[in-house]
């Protein structure tokens, strides 16, 4: 979802994630069904993010940034322990 929202395209997201277009589309449907909201408006092959989708993407990006920071800190701590 995050890649599709950021890139604005299922195909571009699939390329970035190295999966098929169909796999991304299926996961979007599952996510929307699970959340019970539409994250995208579909215009033929084009997508636009709904307000619910925009807010969800923002929260996901914040969570992903927190994970990246935690990983960086863990790696820094490990490096400090291994330094002579």
Secondary structure per residue as TSV (DSSP state, phi and psi in degrees):
chain	resnum	aa	ss	phi	psi
A	1	X	-	360.0	-46.4
A	2	X	H	-60.0	-43.6
A	3	X	H	-64.9	-41.0
A	4	X	H	-65.4	-44.1
A	5	X	H	-63.3	-41.6
A	6	X	H	-71.1	-42.2
A	7	X	H	-90.8	-18.2
A	8	X	S	74.0	18.6
A	9	X	-	-157.1	132.9
A	10	X	H	-65.6	-42.0
A	11	X	H	-62.4	-44.7
A	12	X	H	-65.2	-39.7
A	13	X	H	-64.3	-43.1
A	14	X	H	-60.6	-42.8
A	15	X	H	-61.8	-46.0
A	16	X	H	-62.6	-37.6
A	17	X	H	-88.8	-6.0
A	18	X	T	60.2	43.4
A	19	X	S	-131.5	174.9
A	20	X	-	-81.9	157.6
A	21	X	H	-55.9	-44.6
A	22	X	H	-61.3	-37.9
A	23	X	H	-65.1	-42.2
A	24	X	H	-66.0	-46.3
A	25	X	H	-58.5	-43.4
A	26	X	H	-63.8	-42.8
A	27	X	H	-65.7	-35.9
A	28	X	H	-62.4	-43.6
A	29	X	H	-62.4	-44.2
A	30	X	H	-62.1	-44.2
A	31	X	H	-62.3	-47.5
A	32	X	H	-61.6	-40.8
A	33	X	H	-64.1	-41.6
A	34	X	H	-65.7	-43.6
A	35	X	H	-77.4	-24.7
A	36	X	T	75.2	23.5
A	37	X	S	-137.4	156.8
A	38	X	-	-87.7	124.2
A	39	X	-	-92.1	-21.2
A	40	X	E	-135.1	148.6
A	41	X	E	-96.0	134.3
A	42	X	E	-103.5	128.0
A	43	X	E	-123.6	81.8
A	44	X	T	65.6	-119.3
A	45	X	T	-91.1	-5.4
A	46	X	E	-95.6	148.9
A	47	X	E	-122.6	147.4
A	48	X	E	-132.7	142.9
A	49	X	E	-76.0	132.2
A	50	X	-	-75.6	171.1
A	51	X	H	-62.1	-40.9
A	52	X	H	-60.3	-41.8
A	53	X	H	-65.7	-39.4
A	54	X	H	-63.2	-44.3
A	55	X	H	-67.2	-40.1
A	56	X	H	-65.3	-42.2
A	57	X	H	-61.9	-41.2
A	58	X	H	-61.6	-45.8
A	59	X	H	-64.8	-39.5
A	60	X	H	-64.4	-42.0
A	61	X	H	-62.8	-37.9
A	62	X	H	-64.9	-42.6
A	63	X	H	-65.1	-41.6
A	64	X	H	-65.8	-36.4
A	65	X	H	-65.4	-39.4
A	66	X	H	-63.0	-41.7
A	67	X	H	-63.9	-42.0
A	68	X	H	-63.3	-41.6
A	69	X	H	-65.2	-42.1
A	70	X	H	-62.3	-39.6
A	71	X	H	-65.4	-45.6
A	72	X	H	-58.7	-44.9
A	73	X	H	-65.1	-39.3
A	74	X	H	-64.4	-42.5
A	75	X	H	-65.0	-39.8
A	76	X	H	-63.6	-42.9
A	77	X	H	-62.9	-44.4
A	78	X	H	-61.4	-42.4
A	79	X	H	-62.6	-40.7
A	80	X	H	-64.6	-37.5
A	81	X	H	-69.8	-29.4
A	82	X	H	-88.9	-13.5
A	83	X	-	-73.0	140.6
A	84	X	-	-71.6	360.0
